[in-house]
Amino acid sequence: MAKPLIAGNWKMHGTAVEAAALARQLVENEHSCAAVQLVIFPPILHLGLVALELSGSSIALGAQNMSEHESGAFTGEVSADMLKEAGCTYTLVGHSERRTLFGEVDGTVADKFETAQRSGLVPILCVGETLQQRQQGLTLDVIAEQINTVREKVGLKNICSGVVAYEPVWAIGTGEVASPEQAQLVHRAIRELLGSSGVSTSLLYGGSVKASNAAELFAQPDIDGGLVGGASLEADEFLKIAQLMT
């Protein structure tokens, strides 16, 4: 099994000065969670300056989004190769906000996953159900469909060499958190869906993760780390979460 992974999604927050300062704080204190792989996902405009702050550290840089196209007349889009050139090694793919706010469908997410891997980025595939889907008992069906669409595109081996993050849509930015038991049930289902090829695939939980609830989540056997949103904007809180993974 690879190192536990704690990813911080900064979303659309922070000035350039704030982004550099936050990255600097993490680098100065990364020794406190050396057993964990930290990855941070600043706004795309701040990737270059954050990469400079991370230089020489073990903290990895990731992008919150990328185009499924390699290049071309796609105004406003950013390619995987551009992200690599900026210093990224990871990218989020199919985050719930991209799906619900910007209309990304499973097929588009699968295309992005394939493009990311082809360019040498590690995609973190985000999957999750809405509150309505959970209430209808469709959680595992939704998760399976989201994963299988990518699997059909890239094959089992390739999807297993990426990272999968379960983030229930109803828990994103709401303060609501899946119970440890609810989260484990879905993570176990994902592990079984990936089969023997997915034994070492990192499975993350995302959805209002904080230092106050992370320990119970991380104690579950199939949760290998976290995809942290708002709490990643405070260096001390983010590092505390990472320390709970050790």
N, C-alpha and C positions, 0 to 999 in steps of 0.2 A: 504494500500500500504506500502511495506517495505521502508526502507531508500533509497534515491537515491544512486546509486552505480557507483563509478568511479574506473575502473580497469586500471592498468598500465602494459603493456606487454613490458618487457625489451628486449625481443628477444635474439639474441646471442651477447650481448654487456657487457663489463665490466669485470675487474679483481675482485678477491675476495675483495681486499681492497676497490675498488670503489663501489662494491655492498653493503658492510657493511656501508660505509660512506653515501651512498644515503639513505639507510634504516634508518640510525640514524637521518639524517636531517628530514625525513618525521615524525618520531616519535616525535622529538623535536617540530614540528610545527603542529601536528595533531589537536590541539585545535582550529586552525583557520578554520577548516571545520568539526566540530563535528557532524553536521547534516547529513553528508554523510558517507556511508560505503566505505572506501578505501580498495582496494585489489591490491597487487603487485605480478607480475609474473616474478621472476628472472630466469636466466638460472638454469637448474636442479642442476648443480654442486654447486651452491651457496645457495641452499635452506636452508641447515643447519645453516650456519652462519647468513643468513638474518633472520631466525626464532629466533635466539638468540637476535638479535637487536630489533625485534618486540615484544619480551616477555613483557607482562604487558601492551601493547598498545591495541588499538581497531582496528589496521590495520590488515587485514587478508592476509594470504599467499596463493598463488596459483601456480599451475604448468602449463607450456606452452603446455605440451603434456603428454600423458600416453598411455600405451599399452591397447588394448582391452582384453588381456589375464590376468587372475588372477595370474598365475605363470607358470613356465615351461622353456623349452629350447629355449628361445627367446633372443639370444645374443644381448646385447646393449639396450634392452628395460627396462622400469621402470614400475612397477605395481602401481595400485591405492593404495593398502595397504602400499606400501613403501612410497608413497607420503604422506599419512596420518601420518605415523610414523615420517616423516620429519617435520610435522607441517602444512601441507597444509589443507585447507578447501575447496578450489576451484580448478578447472582445466579447461583450455580451451579445447574445443572439436571441431575439424573441422575447425580450423583457415584456412583462404584462402591460406596461404603459405604452410600449410600441404596438402591441396587439390591440389594446382597447382604445387608445387615443388616436393612433395613426393608421389603423386598419390593416396591420400586417397579418396575413393569414398563414396557415401552417406551411403552405407551399413556398411562400416567400422566405419564411424562416429557414426552411430546408435549403433553399438556394444560398442564403447567407452563410449557413453553416458550412456548406461545401466550398464556397469561395474563400472563407476564412482559412480553412485547413489547407486549401491549395496554395495559399499565400504564406503559409507557415505560422499563422496565428492559432492559438488555442481557443476554440469557441466555448463559451459557457452557455449552454442551451437552457433557457428559462421556460419552465412549464408550470401550469397552475390552472385552477378552476375558479369560476365566479361563485359568489354566494348562492345565486339561484341554482347553479349546477350542483353545488354541494347539497343544497336542500332537496334536490330531486334525486339524490343518490347517484349522481353521474361522475363523481370525482375521478375514480380510477379509469372510467371509460374515456374521459377527456384527456387525462394524462397519457394514456396509451395511444390515443390518436395523434397527439402532438409529437410524441416520441417516434411512433411508427412512420409518420410522414417523413421525418428526417432519416430514419433508418432505411426506408425505401430509396431515398435519394443517394445516400453515401455508403450504405452497407453497415452491417453490425460492427465490424472491426473499427471503422472510422468513428462511428458515434461513441463507441466505448473509449476511444483515445481522447475524447473531449471531456468536458465537465457538464454535469446536469444539475441545475438548481431548481428545486421545487419551491415556488412562491405562490401560495394561494392568493388570488387576486383580492379577496375580501380582507386580507391582512396587510396589504401594501399601503403604508403610510396612514393606517387607520388607528394604530395602537392595538388592534386586535392581533392575537397570535394564535396559531394552531397549537393545541395542547401537545406536549411531547408525544403522547400516544397517537394523536391524529397525524402528526408529522412522520412518526416512525412507520405507521401503516402505509403511507404513500411512498416513503423511501424504500421500504421493503418491496412494495409492488414494482417500483422502478428497477430495483436490483434484480428481481425475478424476471422482469421483462427483458433485461439485457443478458440474462443467462450467465453462463460460465465466463464469457468474454468480458462481462462487466464487474467481475469480482473486485478489481482494483480501480474501477472508475470512481472518481470523486463525486459524491452526491452532497450538495449543499442545501441548507434550508434558508429561505429568505422570507421576510414578512414581519416587520417591526421587531427585529432582533435587537436586544439591548443587553447590557451587562447583567441586568436584573433577571433576565429569563434565559440567557444563553446556556448556563450550566446544565439545566435540565434537558434542553434540546440536544446539546452536544453529548450527553450521556447515552443517547439512543444508539444502538449498535450500527445502524445504517446511515447515520448522519456524520459526514466527514468534514464539515465546516459550515460556514455561513456566508450568505450574500446580504450584507448590511447596508441599509439605506441611510436614514437620517442620523443614526448614531455614528456613522463613519465621518461625520463632519466635525466631530470633537476628537482630537487625538487621544486624550486620556481614556475616553469611553471606548473608542475603537481598539486601543491596545488592551484594555481590560477584557474585552470580548475575546480577543485573540489568546490572551493568557488562559482563559477558561477552557480553551481547546486542548491545552497541553496535559 
